[in-house]
Amino acid sequence: MIEITTGTVAERILKQLQKTYPITVSTLREQLGLPRTVLIRELEKLQTRGVLQLEPLPGKIYIRLTRSDFRFVGKRRQRRFIKKSYPKKPKKEVKDDDDVMYV
């Protein structure tokens, strides 16, 4: 069983491959919104781990899953601190009298 860390580019790639298969590198790049060099690097890492195989054809590179026994491990963490909001206190009205303070 191959373990893939959650929150990584490899996880995004594999989940997209599970949804749409077969797929080319160019369509996967458009769907994920990643630069081509980053995507190719991650695909080659997954290829060395034996999860998928890149099949270069004239003009296109197809991605083929070779294994399906991988699982996603790790905790999903909240990326940003969410500030708790409390109800606002009503503002006190200030009386604006034209009283003379000193005589």
N, C-alpha and C positions, 0 to 999 in steps of 0.2 A: 504494500500500500504506500503510495506516494503522498506526502503531506505538503499542502500548499498553504502558505500563511495568508490569512485574510487581510484585506486592505492593500494588497500589492497589485502591481500591474499584471502579474501572472494570473492572479485570481480573476481579474476583469477579462483577460483574454480567454481563459478556460470557460467562464460562465457564458461569454458571448459565443464560443464555439459550441457549447451545449445547446444554445438556442437556435443558431443558424449554422447548418452544416450541409454540404461543403461550402467553403468560403475562400476567397482569395485574400492576399495580404492587403491589397488596395482597398477592398470593401471593408475589411476589418479595421483598417486605419481610419477610414471615414466614420465608422460607427463608434469607435472609441475616442477619436479626436486626439490621437497621439502622433508625434513626429515619426517619420518612417524609420529613422535610425534607432530610436528607442524601441519601436515595435520589433524590428528585425533582431536586435540584441536579445530581447526577452524571448522571442520565438526560438532563437538558437540555444538559449539556456534550457528551455523546455525540451528541445530536441535532444540535447546531450543527456538530459535526465530520462529520456525515453518516453515522454508523455505524448509527443506529437512528432510528425514528420513533415518536412517541407518538400514539396514536389515542384521543382521549377519546370515550367513549360514555356514555349515561345510566347513572350509577352505577358505572362502571368505566373504567379507562384501560388499554388494551392496548398492549403494546410489540411493535413489528415491526422485525426486523433488515432494513436496506436494503442493507447491504454485508457481504460475508463475507471480504474481502481485508484482514484485519487480522492483525497478528502481535504476539506478546508479546516484549518485549525487556527486558534488564536482568538483573542478577545477583540470585539469591536469597541473602540473607545470613542468617547465623545471628543470631537476635535476642538471645540470651542467652549469656553465657560459661558453658561447661560445665566444671566443675572435674574434673580427673582424680582418680580415686580410687586410692589405693595400698592394698595389704593392710596391715592393722593389725599392729603388732609385739606379740608376746606380752608381757604384763606380768610383771615379775619379782616373785616371791613375797617378801614381807617376813616375816622370822621374828619372831615376837612372843614373845620370851623374857622372863621376869621376872627377868633378871639385874640385879644392882645395878651401877651404873656407878661410883659412888664409895663407898668404904667409910670 
